Amino acid sequence: MNARFKAIPTNLKIQPIQIVAKDNLCGIGRFTPRWLQKFADPKYYLIVFGVLAVLQGAYFTYFIGIISTLEKRYAFRSKVIAYIMIAENITPILACPLIGYFGAKANKPRLLSICMFFVTIGCFMSGLPYLMYGPGFHILSKSTESLVVNTKREYCDLDRKIDPCDVNEDDFVHPAALIMFLANFLNGFGYIAFYILGAPYLDDNVKKKNSPLYFSAMAALRIFGPTIGFLLSSFCLKFYEDPFYDPGIDPHNPRWVGAWWMGFFILGSAIFVFTILLALFPRELPERFRSEKKDAKDDDEKDKMPKLKDFPQAIKRLMKNPILVCHVISITFQVNGFAGYFVFMPKFMEAQYQQSASEASLFSGTTGIVSMLVGVLLGGFLIKKFQPRPRYLTGYMVLVEIFSVFGLFISIFLGCDRILMPGTSIKEDQTLNLYNECNFHCGCTEKIFEPVCGPDGVSTYFSPCFAGCPNMTGMTPVLNQSIISTVSNATIFSDCACVSNSNSTYGFSNVISGFCSTGCNMFIIYIIMLCISKFVSSTARVGDTLLTFRCVDAKDKSFALGVFGSVLAMFAFIPYPLIYGALTDSTCLVWEKSCNKTGNCWLYDSDKFRYYLHGMSMLLISIGICFDIIVFFLSDRLTNFYGEDDEDKPSEDRLARWIKEEEEEDVIFTKCSKQEPVVQMDSIM
């Protein structure tokens, strides 16, 4: 026996056995390989969670980018879209307080992955209506007979009878709306995952002094979500709804329906992959990444779930926090103002500056991305470097919000002239009556919108039919007529009998397809103003996040965010689609009508749309500023904003604590309370 011991080399070095708590191990169940443990780091979590936040944010803006296309495809009004968008916020109302209350003691990465799995299902469900009903060829013409002869226009035909109503024509509307409503309901779990679980998990597992950098990096990644969503919608809408079918029109034609369904399947597949990666993170990251060191008492209480009977008391404790209450009220009004503006901004660009749906999504997504990214990173860096007092930080946030209101005020004056449509009159409901004594017997309908420009270059007619153009007569393709038309490859219609003359009479003349070119150059100025506003506002994003986390006790953080999320969903995310949807519908001049049923809006009053959109946003944001001013005066009550209690100790104490931690790493056996330790041995060198 002694001989066997003498045979062991004396220079053999044995690494000590490292005892790793089970809650600090990456993996699922018994699958906790050693090579996976190096990813138990806040940097890797930030990457995976950041990508998921990007994809979840992309879902929201992708839906915004295809709103006008969905309205055309399924004859939805803006109010129907508003109801569909509301579904996303019903989930937080029901689940946020409970998940926030019990989630503080739960395994956040596992709960996060479950929430994101529901988002994956919602993505695939959103594209399901296309698989059920196929492309909407009926939008291209009035009847299936005209599709056969490839006639995708309405002409003035005195002998033509109005197409009979198809009883089943609108039967598909309600199932499609219901499917998207349920899909958005599931997507609401993504909001819970990001705000209630994901961000607090990161804040709990990093040092407080490093939180601004992590939050700025997270916010910077989050910026790419809306951008990718708009870019993806712009890309998909360039293809026709059936990518293998040639509709005979281009994306600038109001009857163009892009491949709105394609992006949902792309996003769903990507979210599913990163959801699996997120589920591998441990319940809590190793202690060396945190500021607060947990003692045995913390370990004893770690697995104790809160009691439901203490829920009212916790609510009462939050309600007694004046900074939190005023901050929540302020954010509620500002979310109404900012979210309503940016959700309806693509439609505003289409109506105001005559951009196609694809171009509106492109500009909405790319506008200010660099300025926002620089603003967020700059704001986080400056907060980390200078660590301003809460009074200075909240004061700067108020100034930024005032600047945003000023930017909206300037944008009111950056509009273009309204479209001139001669031969029309105003009805009692403030919509346009397109019929007159000349085109009344032409058999025209408001189902097909194909604008044509008159010979004066400023008069626009709803369709060749309303201009009195005869069927299939004198059509001549014209290239590069952009001087008088928005269509680069235009078509001239000859012998149109209902073209208005200078003396307000009707005569025969030629018209050209497309809107008349207004010569308005305000779009570029509007984009520049938008970039500047986004840059300035993004510099305060990190400070706003820190204020939300620091105005409550650490034990109430997840619960406060849960209540916060529920309040926002109920009083911000649900009202703003209804408010702005109703405002947008009130500016409509011409509705799509089929069989006496009203569908989507074809044409908006650009001036009224501009005034209502910017005016309502200014009002809501201004109310929020009033409550932020109260937060400014109360902000001196905030303490331990950057972890001063942990970081401002004497250097000798920090050195002694570091030496003690190094000695603890050499311990061969550690007793873990109330959990089974998992032993991992390093290789023998």
C-alpha positions as CSV (number, residue, x, y, z in Angstrom):
1,M,0.0,0.0,0.0
2,N,2.9,2.4,0.8
3,A,4.5,1.4,-2.4
4,R,1.5,2.5,-4.4
5,F,1.6,6.0,-2.8
6,K,5.4,6.3,-3.5
7,A,4.6,5.7,-7.2
8,I,2.6,9.0,-7.4
9,P,4.7,11.8,-9.0
10,T,5.6,14.5,-6.5
11,N,5.2,17.3,-9.0
12,L,1.6,16.5,-9.8
13,K,-0.7,19.5,-9.1
14,I,-4.3,18.8,-8.2
15,Q,-6.8,21.6,-8.6
16,P,-9.2,22.0,-5.8
17,I,-12.8,20.8,-6.2
18,Q,-15.1,23.7,-6.9
19,I,-18.5,23.6,-5.3
20,V,-21.1,25.3,-7.6
21,A,-24.6,25.8,-6.3
22,K,-27.2,24.3,-8.5
23,D,-28.9,27.6,-9.0
24,N,-25.7,29.0,-10.6
25,L,-25.5,26.3,-13.2
26,C,-26.3,26.8,-16.9
27,G,-28.5,24.1,-18.4
28,I,-31.9,22.4,-18.1
29,G,-32.5,19.6,-15.6
30,R,-29.5,17.2,-15.4
31,F,-28.1,18.7,-18.6
32,T,-25.4,21.0,-17.1
33,P,-22.2,20.2,-18.9
34,R,-19.0,21.9,-17.8
35,W,-18.3,23.7,-21.1
36,L,-21.7,25.4,-20.8
37,Q,-20.8,27.1,-17.4
38,K,-18.6,29.8,-18.9
39,F,-21.8,31.3,-20.4
40,A,-23.1,32.0,-16.9
41,D,-22.1,35.7,-17.3
42,P,-24.2,38.9,-17.6
43,K,-22.5,39.7,-20.9
44,Y,-23.8,36.5,-22.6
45,Y,-27.2,37.0,-21.0
46,L,-27.3,40.5,-22.4
47,I,-26.6,39.2,-25.9
48,V,-29.2,36.5,-25.9
49,F,-31.9,38.6,-24.1
50,G,-31.0,41.6,-26.3
51,V,-31.6,39.6,-29.5
52,L,-34.9,38.4,-28.2
53,A,-35.8,41.9,-27.2
54,V,-34.9,43.0,-30.8
55,L,-37.1,40.3,-32.3
56,Q,-40.0,41.0,-30.0
57,G,-39.8,44.7,-30.7
58,A,-39.6,43.9,-34.4
59,Y,-42.9,42.0,-34.2
60,F,-44.7,45.1,-33.0
61,T,-43.2,47.5,-35.6
62,Y,-43.7,44.9,-38.4
63,F,-47.4,44.9,-37.6
64,I,-47.4,48.7,-37.7
65,G,-45.7,48.6,-41.1
66,I,-48.4,46.4,-42.6
67,I,-51.4,48.1,-41.0
68,S,-52.4,49.9,-44.2
69,T,-51.9,46.7,-46.2
70,L,-54.1,44.7,-43.8
71,E,-56.8,47.3,-44.1
72,K,-56.9,47.0,-47.8
73,R,-56.6,43.2,-47.8
74,Y,-59.4,42.5,-45.3
75,A,-61.3,45.8,-45.6
76,F,-60.5,46.7,-42.0
77,R,-61.2,50.1,-40.6
78,S,-58.6,51.8,-38.3
79,K,-60.8,51.0,-35.4
80,V,-60.6,47.2,-36.2
81,I,-56.8,47.5,-36.2
82,A,-57.0,49.3,-32.9
83,Y,-59.0,46.5,-31.3
84,I,-56.4,44.0,-32.7
85,M,-53.6,46.0,-31.2
86,I,-55.4,46.2,-27.9
87,A,-55.2,42.4,-27.5
88,E,-51.5,42.7,-27.0
89,N,-52.1,44.7,-23.8
90,I,-54.8,42.6,-22.3
91,T,-52.2,40.1,-21.3
92,P,-50.1,42.4,-19.1
93,I,-53.3,43.7,-17.4
94,L,-54.1,40.1,-16.3
95,A,-50.6,38.7,-15.7
96,C,-48.2,41.6,-14.9
97,P,-49.1,42.0,-11.2
98,L,-49.1,38.3,-10.4
99,I,-46.0,37.5,-12.3
100,G,-44.3,40.6,-10.8
101,Y,-45.4,39.5,-7.3
102,F,-44.4,35.9,-7.5
103,G,-41.7,36.3,-10.1
104,A,-39.2,37.8,-7.7
105,K,-38.7,34.3,-6.2
106,A,-39.2,32.3,-9.4
107,N,-36.6,31.1,-11.9
108,K,-36.7,34.2,-14.2
109,P,-34.9,32.7,-17.2
110,R,-37.3,29.7,-17.3
111,L,-40.3,32.0,-16.9
112,L,-38.9,34.3,-19.6
113,S,-38.5,31.4,-22.1
114,I,-42.1,30.3,-21.5
115,C,-43.3,33.8,-22.2
116,M,-41.3,34.0,-25.4
117,F,-42.6,30.7,-26.5
118,F,-46.1,32.1,-26.5
119,V,-44.7,35.0,-28.6
120,T,-43.5,32.4,-31.1
121,I,-46.9,30.9,-31.3
122,G,-48.4,34.3,-31.8
123,C,-46.0,35.0,-34.7
124,F,-47.1,31.9,-36.6
125,M,-50.7,32.6,-35.9
126,S,-50.5,36.1,-37.3
127,G,-49.6,34.7,-40.8
128,L,-52.3,32.0,-40.6
129,P,-55.0,34.1,-42.4
130,Y,-53.0,34.0,-45.6
131,L,-52.7,30.2,-45.5
132,M,-56.5,30.0,-44.9
133,Y,-57.8,32.6,-47.4
134,G,-54.9,33.1,-49.9
135,P,-54.2,36.3,-51.8
136,G,-56.9,39.0,-52.2
137,F,-57.3,39.0,-56.0
138,H,-60.7,40.7,-55.6
139,I,-59.0,44.0,-54.8
140,L,-57.5,44.2,-58.3
141,S,-60.8,44.5,-60.0
142,K,-64.5,44.6,-59.4
143,S,-65.4,41.1,-60.4
144,T,-63.8,37.8,-61.2
145,E,-64.8,38.2,-64.9
146,S,-62.5,41.2,-65.2
147,L,-59.6,39.2,-63.8
148,V,-59.9,36.8,-66.7
149,V,-59.4,39.6,-69.3
150,N,-56.8,41.2,-67.0
151,T,-58.7,44.4,-66.8
152,K,-57.7,45.8,-63.4
153,R,-59.4,49.3,-63.8
154,E,-62.8,50.8,-63.7
155,Y,-63.9,52.8,-66.8
156,C,-66.9,54.9,-67.7
157,D,-69.4,52.5,-69.3
158,L,-72.9,53.7,-69.7
159,D,-74.2,50.3,-70.5
160,R,-72.5,48.4,-67.7
161,K,-74.5,47.3,-64.7
162,I,-73.1,47.4,-61.2
163,D,-71.8,44.1,-60.1
164,P,-74.1,42.1,-57.9
165,C,-73.1,41.8,-54.2
166,D,-71.5,38.6,-53.3
167,V,-73.0,37.4,-50.0
168,N,-69.8,35.6,-49.0
169,E,-67.6,38.5,-49.9
170,D,-66.9,39.8,-46.4
171,D,-67.3,36.5,-44.5
172,F,-63.5,36.1,-44.1
173,V,-63.1,39.4,-42.3
174,H,-64.2,38.4,-38.8
175,P,-62.2,35.1,-38.6
176,A,-59.1,36.9,-39.8
177,A,-59.5,39.7,-37.3
178,L,-60.1,37.1,-34.5
179,I,-57.0,35.1,-35.4
180,M,-54.9,38.3,-35.3
181,F,-56.5,39.3,-32.1
182,L,-55.5,36.0,-30.4
183,A,-52.0,36.2,-31.9
184,N,-51.5,39.7,-30.5
185,F,-52.8,38.5,-27.2
186,L,-50.0,35.9,-27.1
187,N,-47.5,38.5,-28.1
188,G,-48.4,40.4,-25.0
189,F,-46.3,37.9,-23.0
190,G,-43.2,39.4,-24.7
191,Y,-43.9,42.7,-23.0
192,I,-44.0,40.8,-19.6
193,A,-40.8,39.0,-20.4
194,F,-38.9,42.2,-21.2
195,Y,-40.0,44.6,-18.6
196,I,-41.1,42.5,-15.6
197,L,-38.6,39.7,-15.7
198,G,-35.7,40.3,-18.1
199,A,-34.5,43.7,-17.1
200,P,-34.8,43.1,-13.3
201,Y,-32.8,39.8,-13.7
202,L,-30.0,41.8,-15.3
203,D,-30.1,44.5,-12.7
204,D,-30.0,41.9,-9.9
205,N,-27.0,40.2,-11.3
206,V,-24.6,43.1,-11.9
207,K,-23.0,45.8,-9.8
208,K,-25.2,48.9,-9.4
209,K,-22.4,51.1,-10.6
210,N,-22.3,49.1,-13.9
211,S,-26.1,49.1,-14.4
212,P,-26.1,52.3,-16.6
213,L,-23.7,50.6,-19.0
214,Y,-25.7,47.4,-19.2
215,F,-29.0,49.3,-19.5
216,S,-27.6,51.5,-22.3
217,A,-26.4,48.5,-24.1
218,M,-29.8,46.8,-23.7
219,A,-31.6,49.9,-24.8
220,A,-29.2,50.2,-27.8
221,L,-30.0,46.7,-28.8
222,R,-33.7,47.3,-28.3
223,I,-33.5,50.2,-30.8
224,F,-32.7,47.8,-33.5
225,G,-36.0,45.9,-32.9
226,P,-38.4,48.6,-34.2
227,T,-35.9,49.3,-37.0
228,I,-35.7,45.7,-38.1
229,G,-39.5,45.4,-38.0
230,F,-40.0,48.4,-40.3
231,L,-37.2,47.2,-42.6
232,L,-38.7,43.7,-42.8
233,S,-42.1,45.1,-43.6
234,S,-40.6,47.3,-46.2
235,F,-38.9,44.3,-47.8
236,C,-41.9,42.0,-47.7
237,L,-44.3,44.6,-49.0
238,K,-42.3,45.0,-52.1
239,F,-43.5,41.5,-53.1
240,Y,-47.1,41.0,-54.1
241,E,-49.2,39.0,-51.6
242,D,-48.8,36.0,-53.8
243,P,-45.1,36.3,-54.7
244,F,-45.5,34.1,-57.8
245,Y,-48.4,36.1,-59.3
246,D,-47.9,39.2,-61.5
247,P,-50.8,41.6,-60.6
248,G,-49.9,44.0,-63.4
249,I,-49.5,47.0,-61.1
250,D,-46.6,48.4,-59.0
251,P,-46.3,49.0,-55.3
252,H,-47.3,52.7,-55.7
253,N,-50.7,51.7,-56.9
254,P,-53.3,52.0,-54.1
255,R,-54.6,48.5,-54.9
256,W,-51.2,46.9,-54.3
257,V,-51.3,44.3,-51.5
258,G,-47.8,43.3,-50.4
259,A,-46.7,40.0,-48.9
260,W,-47.7,41.0,-45.4
261,W,-47.6,37.5,-44.0
262,M,-44.0,36.7,-44.9
263,G,-42.3,38.5,-42.0
264,F,-44.4,36.8,-39.3
265,F,-42.9,33.4,-40.2
266,I,-39.4,34.8,-40.3
267,L,-39.7,36.4,-36.9
268,G,-41.4,33.4,-35.3
269,S,-38.6,31.0,-36.4
270,A,-35.8,33.3,-35.0
271,I,-37.6,33.9,-31.7
272,F,-38.0,30.1,-31.2
273,V,-34.2,29.6,-31.6
274,F,-33.2,32.2,-29.1
275,T,-35.9,31.2,-26.6
276,I,-34.2,27.8,-26.3
277,L,-30.9,29.5,-25.6
278,L,-32.5,31.8,-23.0
279,A,-33.9,28.8,-21.1
280,L,-30.3,27.5,-20.4
281,F,-29.3,30.4,-18.1
282,P,-29.2,29.7,-14.4
283,R,-31.6,30.9,-11.8
284,E,-29.1,33.5,-10.7
285,L,-25.6,34.3,-12.0
286,P,-22.5,33.7,-9.8
287,E,-22.1,36.0,-6.9
288,R,-18.9,37.7,-8.2
289,F,-21.0,39.7,-10.7
290,R,-23.2,41.3,-8.0
291,S,-22.8,44.2,-5.6
292,E,-24.8,42.7,-2.8
293,K,-23.4,39.6,-1.2
294,K,-26.0,37.2,0.0
295,D,-25.8,35.6,3.5
296,A,-27.3,32.5,4.9
297,K,-30.5,34.3,5.8
298,D,-30.9,35.2,2.1
299,D,-30.4,31.6,1.1
300,D,-33.0,30.5,3.6
301,E,-35.6,32.9,2.2
302,K,-34.7,32.4,-1.4
303,D,-37.2,29.6,-2.0
304,K,-40.0,31.1,0.0
305,M,-42.7,32.3,-2.3
306,P,-44.7,35.4,-1.3
307,K,-48.1,34.8,0.3
308,L,-51.2,35.9,-1.6
309,K,-52.7,37.3,1.6
310,D,-49.8,39.9,1.7
311,F,-50.7,41.1,-1.9
312,P,-52.9,44.0,-0.7
313,Q,-50.3,45.2,1.8
314,A,-47.7,45.2,-1.0
315,I,-50.0,47.3,-3.2
316,K,-50.5,49.8,-0.3
317,R,-46.8,50.1,0.2
318,L,-46.3,51.0,-3.5
319,M,-49.2,53.5,-3.4
320,K,-47.4,55.4,-0.5
321,N,-44.4,56.0,-2.8
322,P,-45.1,59.5,-4.3
323,I,-42.1,59.3,-6.7
324,L,-43.3,56.0,-8.1
325,V,-46.9,57.2,-8.4
326,C,-46.0,60.4,-10.2
327,H,-43.5,58.6,-12.4
328,V,-46.0,56.0,-13.4
329,I,-48.7,58.7,-14.3
330,S,-46.1,60.6,-16.3
331,I,-45.0,57.6,-18.3
332,T,-48.6,56.6,-18.9
333,F,-49.4,59.9,-20.6
334,Q,-46.2,60.0,-22.5
335,V,-46.6,56.5,-23.8
336,N,-50.0,57.4,-25.1
337,G,-48.5,60.4,-26.9
338,F,-45.3,58.9,-28.3
339,A,-46.7,55.4,-29.1
340,G,-49.8,56.8,-30.8
341,Y,-47.6,59.1,-32.9
342,F,-45.1,56.5,-34.0
343,V,-47.7,53.7,-34.6
344,F,-49.6,55.9,-37.1
345,M,-46.6,57.6,-38.5
346,P,-46.2,55.3,-41.5
347,K,-49.9,55.9,-42.5
348,F,-49.2,59.6,-42.0
349,M,-46.3,59.5,-44.4
350,E,-48.5,57.7,-47.0
351,A,-51.3,60.3,-46.7
352,Q,-49.2,63.4,-46.3
353,Y,-46.2,62.8,-48.5
354,Q,-47.7,60.2,-51.0
355,Q,-45.2,57.5,-50.0
356,S,-45.9,53.9,-50.7
357,A,-46.5,51.4,-47.9
358,S,-43.1,49.9,-48.4
359,E,-41.4,53.3,-48.5
360,A,-43.2,54.5,-45.4
361,S,-42.1,51.5,-43.5
362,L,-38.5,52.0,-44.7
363,F,-38.4,55.6,-43.6
364,S,-40.1,54.9,-40.3
365,G,-37.6,52.2,-39.5
366,T,-34.4,53.8,-40.7
367,T,-35.2,57.4,-39.6
368,G,-32.9,58.3,-36.7
369,I,-31.6,54.8,-36.0
370,V,-28.0,56.1,-35.9
371,S,-28.9,59.2,-33.9
372,M,-31.0,57.1,-31.4
373,L,-28.2,54.6,-31.0
374,V,-25.6,57.3,-30.4
375,G,-28.0,59.0,-28.0
376,V,-28.6,55.9,-25.9
377,L,-25.0,54.9,-25.6
378,L,-23.9,58.5,-24.9
379,G,-26.5,58.9,-22.2
380,G,-25.5,55.6,-20.5
381,F,-21.8,56.5,-20.7
382,L,-22.3,60.0,-19.2
383,I,-24.4,58.6,-16.4
384,K,-21.7,56.0,-15.6
385,K,-18.9,58.5,-15.8
386,F,-20.4,61.4,-13.9
387,Q,-23.1,59.7,-11.8
388,P,-25.3,62.8,-11.6
389,R,-27.5,63.4,-8.6
390,P,-31.1,62.3,-9.1
391,R,-32.2,65.9,-9.1
392,Y,-30.0,66.7,-12.1
393,L,-31.0,63.5,-13.9
394,T,-34.7,64.1,-13.5
395,G,-34.3,67.8,-14.5
396,Y,-32.6,66.8,-17.7
397,M,-35.4,64.3,-18.4
398,V,-37.9,67.2,-18.1
399,L,-35.9,69.3,-20.6
400,V,-35.8,66.5,-23.1
401,E,-39.5,66.0,-23.0
402,I,-40.1,69.8,-23.5
403,F,-37.8,69.6,-26.5
404,S,-39.9,66.7,-27.9
405,V,-43.1,68.8,-27.6
406,F,-41.3,71.6,-29.4
407,G,-40.3,69.2,-32.2
408,L,-43.9,68.1,-32.7
409,F,-45.0,71.7,-32.8
410,I,-42.6,72.4,-35.6
411,S,-43.7,69.3,-37.5
412,I,-47.2,70.7,-37.8
413,F,-45.9,73.2,-40.3
414,L,-44.0,70.6,-42.4
415,G,-46.9,69.4,-44.4
416,C,-47.9,69.4,-48.1
417,D,-50.9,70.9,-49.8
418,R,-54.0,68.8,-49.9
419,I,-54.9,66.8,-53.0
420,L,-57.1,68.8,-55.3
421,M,-60.1,66.7,-56.6
422,P,-62.4,68.8,-58.8
423,G,-65.9,67.7,-59.4
424,T,-66.4,66.6,-55.8
425,S,-68.5,67.9,-53.0
426,I,-68.5,67.6,-49.2
427,K,-71.2,65.4,-47.6
428,E,-72.8,66.0,-44.2
429,D,-70.3,63.5,-42.6
430,Q,-67.4,65.5,-43.9
431,T,-66.4,62.9,-46.5
432,L,-66.1,63.5,-50.3
433,N,-69.0,62.9,-52.7
434,L,-67.1,61.7,-55.8
435,Y,-70.2,61.7,-58.0
436,N,-71.3,64.6,-60.2
437,E,-73.7,65.1,-63.1
438,C,-71.0,64.0,-65.6
439,N,-69.9,60.6,-64.1
440,F,-73.1,59.7,-62.3
441,H,-74.2,57.2,-65.0
442,C,-70.7,55.7,-65.6
443,G,-71.2,52.8,-63.1
444,C,-68.3,53.9,-61.0
445,T,-67.7,52.5,-57.5
446,E,-65.5,53.4,-54.5
447,K,-64.2,49.9,-54.4
448,I,-61.2,50.5,-56.7
449,F,-58.9,53.4,-56.1
450,E,-56.6,54.2,-59.0
451,P,-55.8,57.9,-59.0
452,V,-55.3,59.7,-62.3
453,C,-53.8,63.2,-62.9
454,G,-55.5,65.8,-65.1
455,P,-53.8,67.8,-67.8
456,D,-53.2,70.8,-65.5
457,G,-50.9,68.7,-63.4
458,V,-52.7,69.5,-60.1
459,S,-56.2,68.0,-60.4
460,T,-56.5,64.4,-59.3
461,Y,-59.4,62.0,-60.0
462,F,-60.3,59.0,-57.9
463,S,-60.1,56.6,-60.9
464,P,-60.4,56.6,-64.7
465,C,-64.1,55.9,-64.3
466,F,-64.7,59.1,-62.3
467,A,-62.7,61.0,-64.9
468,G,-65.1,59.7,-67.5
469,C,-62.5,57.7,-69.4
470,P,-64.1,55.1,-71.8
471,N,-63.4,51.5,-71.5
472,M,-60.0,50.4,-73.1
473,T,-59.8,53.5,-75.3
474,G,-56.6,55.3,-76.1
475,M,-54.3,53.8,-73.4
476,T,-50.7,54.7,-74.1
477,P,-47.8,53.7,-71.9
478,V,-45.6,56.7,-71.0
479,L,-42.2,56.5,-69.4
480,N,-40.7,59.0,-66.9
481,Q,-43.7,61.2,-66.5
482,S,-42.7,62.0,-62.9
483,I,-43.2,65.8,-63.6
484,I,-46.9,65.5,-63.4
485,S,-47.4,62.0,-61.9
486,T,-46.0,60.0,-59.0
487,V,-45.8,56.9,-61.2
488,S,-42.6,56.5,-63.1
489,N,-44.1,54.1,-65.7
490,A,-47.4,55.9,-66.3
491,T,-50.3,55.3,-68.6
492,I,-52.2,58.0,-70.5
493,F,-56.0,57.7,-70.8
494,S,-57.6,59.5,-73.8
495,D,-61.0,61.0,-74.4
496,C,-62.0,61.3,-70.8
497,A,-65.3,63.3,-70.7
498,C,-65.4,64.4,-67.1
499,V,-62.2,66.4,-66.8
500,S,-62.8,69.8,-65.2
501,N,-61.9,72.9,-67.1
502,S,-60.8,76.3,-65.9
503,N,-64.4,77.6,-66.0
504,S,-65.6,74.7,-63.8
505,T,-67.2,72.9,-66.8
506,Y,-66.5,69.4,-68.0
507,G,-64.8,68.5,-71.3
508,F,-62.9,65.8,-73.1
509,S,-59.2,65.6,-72.3
510,N,-56.4,63.2,-71.5
511,V,-55.3,62.1,-68.0
512,I,-52.3,60.1,-66.7
513,S,-52.2,57.4,-64.1
514,G,-51.0,58.2,-60.6
515,F,-51.2,61.2,-58.2
516,C,-50.3,64.6,-59.5
517,S,-46.8,65.6,-58.3
518,T,-47.2,68.3,-55.7
519,G,-43.6,69.5,-55.8
520,C,-43.6,69.4,-52.0
521,N,-40.1,69.2,-50.5
522,M,-41.1,69.1,-46.8
523,F,-40.6,65.3,-46.5
524,I,-36.8,65.6,-46.2
525,I,-37.1,68.4,-43.6
526,Y,-39.6,66.3,-41.7
527,I,-37.2,63.4,-41.6
528,I,-34.3,65.6,-40.4
529,M,-36.5,67.0,-37.6
530,L,-37.5,63.5,-36.6
531,C,-33.8,62.4,-36.4
532,I,-32.9,65.3,-34.1
533,S,-35.9,64.7,-31.8
534,K,-35.1,61.0,-31.6
535,F,-31.4,61.7,-30.7
536,V,-32.3,64.1,-27.9
537,S,-35.0,62.0,-26.4
538,S,-32.9,58.8,-26.5
539,T,-30.2,60.4,-24.3
540,A,-32.6,60.2,-21.4
541,R,-33.7,56.6,-21.8
542,V,-31.1,55.1,-19.5
543,G,-31.9,57.7,-16.8
544,D,-35.6,56.9,-17.0
545,T,-34.9,53.1,-16.6
546,L,-32.7,53.8,-13.6
547,L,-35.3,56.0,-12.0
548,T,-37.9,53.2,-12.4
549,F,-35.6,50.7,-10.7
550,R,-34.3,52.9,-7.9
551,C,-37.5,54.6,-6.7
552,V,-38.6,51.3,-5.0
553,D,-37.0,48.9,-2.5
554,A,-35.0,46.0,-4.0
555,K,-37.5,43.5,-2.6
556,D,-40.4,45.3,-4.4
557,K,-38.6,45.8,-7.7
558,S,-40.2,43.0,-9.7
559,F,-43.6,43.6,-8.1
560,A,-43.5,47.3,-8.8
561,L,-42.6,46.7,-12.4
562,G,-45.5,44.2,-12.6
563,V,-48.0,46.8,-11.3
564,F,-46.3,49.4,-13.5
565,G,-46.8,47.2,-16.5
566,S,-50.4,46.5,-15.7
567,V,-51.1,50.2,-15.3
568,L,-49.4,51.1,-18.6
569,A,-51.3,48.4,-20.4
570,M,-54.6,49.5,-19.0
571,F,-54.3,53.3,-19.3
572,A,-51.7,53.7,-22.1
573,F,-51.3,50.7,-24.4
574,I,-55.0,50.1,-24.7
575,P,-56.3,53.7,-25.0
576,Y,-53.8,55.0,-27.6
577,P,-54.8,52.7,-30.4
578,L,-58.5,53.7,-29.8
579,I,-57.7,57.4,-29.5
580,Y,-55.5,57.7,-32.6
581,G,-57.5,55.2,-34.5
582,A,-60.6,57.3,-34.0
583,L,-58.7,60.5,-34.9
584,T,-57.4,58.9,-38.0
585,D,-60.8,57.7,-39.2
586,S,-62.2,61.2,-38.6
587,T,-59.9,62.6,-41.2
588,C,-60.9,60.1,-43.9
589,L,-62.3,61.6,-47.1
590,V,-63.1,58.5,-49.1
591,W,-64.0,55.1,-47.7
592,E,-63.8,51.8,-49.6
593,K,-67.4,50.7,-50.1
594,S,-68.7,47.4,-51.3
595,C,-72.4,46.3,-51.1
596,N,-73.1,49.3,-48.8
597,K,-70.4,48.1,-46.4
598,T,-67.6,50.4,-45.4
599,G,-64.0,49.1,-45.5
600,N,-60.7,50.8,-45.3
601,C,-60.0,54.5,-46.0
602,W,-58.7,55.3,-49.5
603,L,-57.9,59.0,-49.0
604,Y,-57.3,61.2,-46.0
605,D,-57.6,64.9,-45.4
606,S,-53.8,65.6,-45.1
607,D,-54.1,68.9,-43.2
608,K,-56.6,67.6,-40.7
609,F,-54.6,64.4,-40.3
610,R,-51.4,66.4,-39.6
611,Y,-53.1,68.7,-37.0
612,Y,-54.9,65.9,-35.1
613,L,-51.8,63.6,-35.0
614,H,-49.3,66.2,-33.7
615,G,-51.8,68.1,-31.6
616,M,-53.0,65.1,-29.6
617,S,-49.4,63.9,-29.1
618,M,-48.4,67.4,-27.8
619,L,-51.3,67.4,-25.4
620,L,-50.6,64.0,-23.9
621,I,-46.9,64.5,-23.5
622,S,-47.4,67.9,-21.9
623,I,-49.6,66.4,-19.3
624,G,-46.9,63.8,-18.5
625,I,-44.3,66.6,-18.2
626,C,-46.3,68.2,-15.4
627,F,-46.0,65.0,-13.3
628,D,-42.3,64.7,-14.1
629,I,-41.8,68.2,-12.7
630,I,-43.2,66.8,-9.4
631,V,-40.7,63.9,-9.6
632,F,-38.0,66.5,-10.1
633,F,-38.8,68.2,-6.8
634,L,-39.1,64.9,-4.9
635,S,-36.0,63.3,-6.5
636,D,-33.7,64.2,-3.5
637,R,-35.4,61.5,-1.6
638,L,-33.7,58.9,-3.7
639,T,-30.7,57.2,-2.1
640,N,-28.2,54.5,-3.1
641,F,-28.8,55.4,-6.8
642,Y,-25.5,54.1,-8.0
643,G,-24.8,51.5,-5.2
644,E,-23.0,54.0,-2.9
645,D,-23.6,51.8,0.1
646,D,-21.6,49.0,-1.5
647,E,-19.0,50.9,-3.5
648,D,-18.0,53.9,-1.4
649,K,-16.4,51.9,1.4
650,P,-12.7,52.5,2.4
651,S,-10.2,50.9,0.1
652,E,-8.8,48.8,2.9
653,D,-12.1,47.2,3.5
654,R,-12.5,46.4,-0.1
655,L,-9.0,44.9,-0.2
656,A,-9.7,42.7,2.8
657,R,-13.0,41.6,1.3
658,W,-11.2,40.6,-1.9
659,I,-8.6,38.6,0.0
660,K,-11.3,36.8,1.9
661,E,-13.1,36.0,-1.4
662,E,-9.9,34.6,-2.9
663,E,-9.4,32.3,0.2
664,E,-13.0,31.1,0.0
665,E,-12.4,29.8,-3.6
666,D,-9.7,27.4,-2.3
667,V,-12.1,25.6,0.0
668,I,-12.5,22.0,-1.0
669,F,-15.9,21.4,0.6
670,T,-18.7,23.9,1.2
671,K,-21.9,23.2,2.9
672,C,-24.9,24.6,1.0
673,S,-28.1,25.2,2.9
674,K,-31.4,23.9,1.6
675,Q,-30.1,22.8,-1.8
676,E,-28.2,19.9,-3.1
677,P,-24.7,21.0,-4.3
678,V,-23.4,20.0,-7.6
679,V,-19.8,19.0,-7.6
680,Q,-17.6,19.7,-10.6
681,M,-13.9,18.6,-10.7
682,D,-11.4,20.3,-13.0
683,S,-8.9,18.2,-14.8
684,I,-5.7,17.1,-13.2
685,M,-2.8,18.9,-14.5
